[in-house]
Amino acid sequence: MKPAPFTYHDPAAIADVLALLAEHEESRLLAGGQSLMPMMNFRFVQPAHLIDLNRVEELGFIRADADTLAFGAMTRQRQIQRDTNVQQACPIMIEALSHVGHRQTRARGTIGGSISHFDPSAELCNMAALHDAQLVLARKGSQRTLGFDQFARGYLTTAIEPDEMLQEIHLHRWAKPQGFAFEEFAMRRGDFAICAVSCLVTLTGSGAIDAVAIAVSGVSPTPQRLRSFEAAARGQTPGHSLYREAALQAATIEAMSDAYTTADYRSHLARVLTYRAVEKAVARFKSQDMI
């Protein structure tokens, strides 16, 4: 099929994008287009105005400081994979991105496009949840910043208003050394994840849990952090009992069913992959190359 008729806009500056959003109510922003274009071709979405962000160079950047990794919304996924600051400060993001589609889609896809689309299986949405992302939203004349929990509203639904755009993504940067792991199950390599689990962990000098973060995606309409486990795990000695505790908590997430699989199977995957992710993250922290 072909998309419904629309008016195409090709701005080159953020100010021009925001002016267009303020002027035209039925607008959609085009970033990498990996999700939007198929939806338009099938007429699941029929915007009256399509605003192309690909010439807005100020939206394509990566900045690193002591506490934060910041990304412009139009930063390509392949650019993130190749960035030395991300490789050193946030290796789990490199691992997660290896599961996103294929090299061709990562060369075109953007971090802002993925997070704005907010597919429950999206690896970059998982990374935003794991790193307590701060999302900078802009409209003509103002900006606001939302934490991930405020930003996430539901299936393919965020707090972005019709006259707003996602301008920047700020991820909380973990201190090194850090143990990390990203576990995903999909029907085929590059397919949407049925379930994915990410884990970051640091240990004290005595080997106890100092801090841990776990994000589970693909199971429910939005990525879920295992915050009660994260709080209870501090000071505990890692091992089978602790990994099992995390796995059992992941299995309590209210899972959804769809045409591909059942809620029970998603819950099973959440349990298995969480155990593996926490175990691998701890092992990586303990390994010589993490010290």
Secondary structure as a PSIPRED ss2 file (coil, helix, strand):
# PSIPRED VFORMAT (PSIPRED V4.0)

   1 M C   1.000  0.000  0.000
   2 K C   1.000  0.000  0.000
   3 P C   1.000  0.000  0.000
   4 A C   1.000  0.000  0.000
   5 P C   1.000  0.000  0.000
   6 F C   1.000  0.000  0.000
   7 T E   0.000  0.000  1.000
   8 Y E   0.000  0.000  1.000
   9 H E   0.000  0.000  1.000
  10 D C   1.000  0.000  0.000
  11 P C   1.000  0.000  0.000
  12 A C   1.000  0.000  0.000
  13 A C   1.000  0.000  0.000
  14 I H   0.000  1.000  0.000
  15 A H   0.000  1.000  0.000
  16 D H   0.000  1.000  0.000
  17 V H   0.000  1.000  0.000
  18 L H   0.000  1.000  0.000
  19 A H   0.000  1.000  0.000
  20 L H   0.000  1.000  0.000
  21 L H   0.000  1.000  0.000
  22 A H   0.000  1.000  0.000
  23 E H   0.000  1.000  0.000
  24 H C   1.000  0.000  0.000
  25 E C   1.000  0.000  0.000
  26 E C   1.000  0.000  0.000
  27 S E   0.000  0.000  1.000
  28 R E   0.000  0.000  1.000
  29 L E   0.000  0.000  1.000
  30 L E   0.000  0.000  1.000
  31 A C   1.000  0.000  0.000
  32 G C   1.000  0.000  0.000
  33 G C   1.000  0.000  0.000
  34 Q C   1.000  0.000  0.000
  35 S C   1.000  0.000  0.000
  36 L H   0.000  1.000  0.000
  37 M H   0.000  1.000  0.000
  38 P H   0.000  1.000  0.000
  39 M H   0.000  1.000  0.000
  40 M H   0.000  1.000  0.000
  41 N H   0.000  1.000  0.000
  42 F C   1.000  0.000  0.000
  43 R C   1.000  0.000  0.000
  44 F C   1.000  0.000  0.000
  45 V C   1.000  0.000  0.000
  46 Q C   1.000  0.000  0.000
  47 P C   1.000  0.000  0.000
  48 A C   1.000  0.000  0.000
  49 H E   0.000  0.000  1.000
  50 L E   0.000  0.000  1.000
  51 I E   0.000  0.000  1.000
  52 D E   0.000  0.000  1.000
  53 L C   1.000  0.000  0.000
  54 N C   1.000  0.000  0.000
  55 R C   1.000  0.000  0.000
  56 V C   1.000  0.000  0.000
  57 E H   0.000  1.000  0.000
  58 E H   0.000  1.000  0.000
  59 L H   0.000  1.000  0.000
  60 G C   1.000  0.000  0.000
  61 F C   1.000  0.000  0.000
  62 I E   0.000  0.000  1.000
  63 R E   0.000  0.000  1.000
  64 A E   0.000  0.000  1.000
  65 D C   1.000  0.000  0.000
  66 A C   1.000  0.000  0.000
  67 D C   1.000  0.000  0.000
  68 T E   0.000  0.000  1.000
  69 L E   0.000  0.000  1.000
  70 A E   0.000  0.000  1.000
  71 F E   0.000  0.000  1.000
  72 G E   0.000  0.000  1.000
  73 A C   1.000  0.000  0.000
  74 M C   1.000  0.000  0.000
  75 T C   1.000  0.000  0.000
  76 R E   0.000  0.000  1.000
  77 Q H   0.000  1.000  0.000
  78 R H   0.000  1.000  0.000
  79 Q H   0.000  1.000  0.000
  80 I H   0.000  1.000  0.000
  81 Q H   0.000  1.000  0.000
  82 R H   0.000  1.000  0.000
  83 D C   1.000  0.000  0.000
  84 T H   0.000  1.000  0.000
  85 N H   0.000  1.000  0.000
  86 V H   0.000  1.000  0.000
  87 Q H   0.000  1.000  0.000
  88 Q H   0.000  1.000  0.000
  89 A H   0.000  1.000  0.000
  90 C C   1.000  0.000  0.000
  91 P H   0.000  1.000  0.000
  92 I H   0.000  1.000  0.000
  93 M H   0.000  1.000  0.000
  94 I H   0.000  1.000  0.000
  95 E H   0.000  1.000  0.000
  96 A H   0.000  1.000  0.000
  97 L H   0.000  1.000  0.000
  98 S C   1.000  0.000  0.000
  99 H C   1.000  0.000  0.000
 100 V C   1.000  0.000  0.000
 101 G C   1.000  0.000  0.000
 102 H C   1.000  0.000  0.000
 103 R H   0.000  1.000  0.000
 104 Q H   0.000  1.000  0.000
 105 T H   0.000  1.000  0.000
 106 R H   0.000  1.000  0.000
 107 A H   0.000  1.000  0.000
 108 R H   0.000  1.000  0.000
 109 G C   1.000  0.000  0.000
 110 T E   0.000  0.000  1.000
 111 I H   0.000  1.000  0.000
 112 G H   0.000  1.000  0.000
 113 G H   0.000  1.000  0.000
 114 S H   0.000  1.000  0.000
 115 I H   0.000  1.000  0.000
 116 S H   0.000  1.000  0.000
 117 H H   0.000  1.000  0.000
 118 F C   1.000  0.000  0.000
 119 D C   1.000  0.000  0.000
 120 P C   1.000  0.000  0.000
 121 S C   1.000  0.000  0.000
 122 A C   1.000  0.000  0.000
 123 E H   0.000  1.000  0.000
 124 L H   0.000  1.000  0.000
 125 C H   0.000  1.000  0.000
 126 N H   0.000  1.000  0.000
 127 M H   0.000  1.000  0.000
 128 A H   0.000  1.000  0.000
 129 A H   0.000  1.000  0.000
 130 L H   0.000  1.000  0.000
 131 H C   1.000  0.000  0.000
 132 D C   1.000  0.000  0.000
 133 A C   1.000  0.000  0.000
 134 Q E   0.000  0.000  1.000
 135 L E   0.000  0.000  1.000
 136 V E   0.000  0.000  1.000
 137 L E   0.000  0.000  1.000
 138 A E   0.000  0.000  1.000
 139 R E   0.000  0.000  1.000
 140 K C   1.000  0.000  0.000
 141 G C   1.000  0.000  0.000
 142 S E   0.000  0.000  1.000
 143 Q E   0.000  0.000  1.000
 144 R E   0.000  0.000  1.000
 145 T E   0.000  0.000  1.000
 146 L E   0.000  0.000  1.000
 147 G E   0.000  0.000  1.000
 148 F H   0.000  1.000  0.000
 149 D H   0.000  1.000  0.000
 150 Q H   0.000  1.000  0.000
 151 F H   0.000  1.000  0.000
 152 A E   0.000  0.000  1.000
 153 R E   0.000  0.000  1.000
 154 G E   0.000  0.000  1.000
 155 Y C   1.000  0.000  0.000
 156 L C   1.000  0.000  0.000
 157 T E   0.000  0.000  1.000
 158 T E   0.000  0.000  1.000
 159 A C   1.000  0.000  0.000
 160 I C   1.000  0.000  0.000
 161 E C   1.000  0.000  0.000
 162 P C   1.000  0.000  0.000
 163 D C   1.000  0.000  0.000
 164 E C   1.000  0.000  0.000
 165 M E   0.000  0.000  1.000
 166 L E   0.000  0.000  1.000
 167 Q E   0.000  0.000  1.000
 168 E E   0.000  0.000  1.000
 169 I E   0.000  0.000  1.000
 170 H E   0.000  0.000  1.000
 171 L E   0.000  0.000  1.000
 172 H E   0.000  0.000  1.000
 173 R C   1.000  0.000  0.000
 174 W C   1.000  0.000  0.000
 175 A C   1.000  0.000  0.000
 176 K C   1.000  0.000  0.000
 177 P C   1.000  0.000  0.000
 178 Q C   1.000  0.000  0.000
 179 G E   0.000  0.000  1.000
 180 F E   0.000  0.000  1.000
 181 A E   0.000  0.000  1.000
 182 F E   0.000  0.000  1.000
 183 E E   0.000  0.000  1.000
 184 E E   0.000  0.000  1.000
 185 F E   0.000  0.000  1.000
 186 A E   0.000  0.000  1.000
 187 M C   1.000  0.000  0.000
 188 R C   1.000  0.000  0.000
 189 R C   1.000  0.000  0.000
 190 G C   1.000  0.000  0.000
 191 D C   1.000  0.000  0.000
 192 F C   1.000  0.000  0.000
 193 A E   0.000  0.000  1.000
 194 I E   0.000  0.000  1.000
 195 C E   0.000  0.000  1.000
 196 A E   0.000  0.000  1.000
 197 V E   0.000  0.000  1.000
 198 S E   0.000  0.000  1.000
 199 C E   0.000  0.000  1.000
 200 L E   0.000  0.000  1.000
 201 V E   0.000  0.000  1.000
 202 T E   0.000  0.000  1.000
 203 L E   0.000  0.000  1.000
 204 T C   1.000  0.000  0.000
 205 G C   1.000  0.000  0.000
 206 S C   1.000  0.000  0.000
 207 G C   1.000  0.000  0.000
 208 A C   1.000  0.000  0.000
 209 I E   0.000  0.000  1.000
 210 D E   0.000  0.000  1.000
 211 A E   0.000  0.000  1.000
 212 V E   0.000  0.000  1.000
 213 A E   0.000  0.000  1.000
 214 I E   0.000  0.000  1.000
 215 A E   0.000  0.000  1.000
 216 V E   0.000  0.000  1.000
 217 S E   0.000  0.000  1.000
 218 G C   1.000  0.000  0.000
 219 V C   1.000  0.000  0.000
 220 S C   1.000  0.000  0.000
 221 P C   1.000  0.000  0.000
 222 T C   1.000  0.000  0.000
 223 P C   1.000  0.000  0.000
 224 Q E   0.000  0.000  1.000
 225 R E   0.000  0.000  1.000
 226 L C   1.000  0.000  0.000
 227 R H   0.000  1.000  0.000
 228 S H   0.000  1.000  0.000
 229 F H   0.000  1.000  0.000
 230 E H   0.000  1.000  0.000
 231 A H   0.000  1.000  0.000
 232 A H   0.000  1.000  0.000
 233 A H   0.000  1.000  0.000
 234 R C   1.000  0.000  0.000
 235 G C   1.000  0.000  0.000
 236 Q C   1.000  0.000  0.000
 237 T C   1.000  0.000  0.000
 238 P C   1.000  0.000  0.000
 239 G C   1.000  0.000  0.000
 240 H H   0.000  1.000  0.000
 241 S H   0.000  1.000  0.000
 242 L H   0.000  1.000  0.000
 243 Y H   0.000  1.000  0.000
 244 R H   0.000  1.000  0.000
 245 E H   0.000  1.000  0.000
 246 A H   0.000  1.000  0.000
 247 A H   0.000  1.000  0.000
 248 L H   0.000  1.000  0.000
 249 Q H   0.000  1.000  0.000
 250 A H   0.000  1.000  0.000
 251 A C   1.000  0.000  0.000
 252 T C   1.000  0.000  0.000
 253 I C   1.000  0.000  0.000
 254 E C   1.000  0.000  0.000
 255 A C   1.000  0.000  0.000
 256 M C   1.000  0.000  0.000
 257 S C   1.000  0.000  0.000
 258 D C   1.000  0.000  0.000
 259 A C   1.000  0.000  0.000
 260 Y C   1.000  0.000  0.000
 261 T C   1.000  0.000  0.000
 262 T C   1.000  0.000  0.000
 263 A H   0.000  1.000  0.000
 264 D H   0.000  1.000  0.000
 265 Y H   0.000  1.000  0.000
 266 R H   0.000  1.000  0.000
 267 S H   0.000  1.000  0.000
 268 H H   0.000  1.000  0.000
 269 L H   0.000  1.000  0.000
 270 A H   0.000  1.000  0.000
 271 R H   0.000  1.000  0.000
 272 V H   0.000  1.000  0.000
 273 L H   0.000  1.000  0.000
 274 T H   0.000  1.000  0.000
 275 Y H   0.000  1.000  0.000
 276 R H   0.000  1.000  0.000
 277 A H   0.000  1.000  0.000
 278 V H   0.000  1.000  0.000
 279 E H   0.000  1.000  0.000
 280 K H   0.000  1.000  0.000
 281 A H   0.000  1.000  0.000
 282 V H   0.000  1.000  0.000
 283 A H   0.000  1.000  0.000
 284 R H   0.000  1.000  0.000
 285 F H   0.000  1.000  0.000
 286 K H   0.000  1.000  0.000
 287 S C   1.000  0.000  0.000
 288 Q H   0.000  1.000  0.000
 289 D H   0.000  1.000  0.000
 290 M H   0.000  1.000  0.000
 291 I C   1.000  0.000  0.000
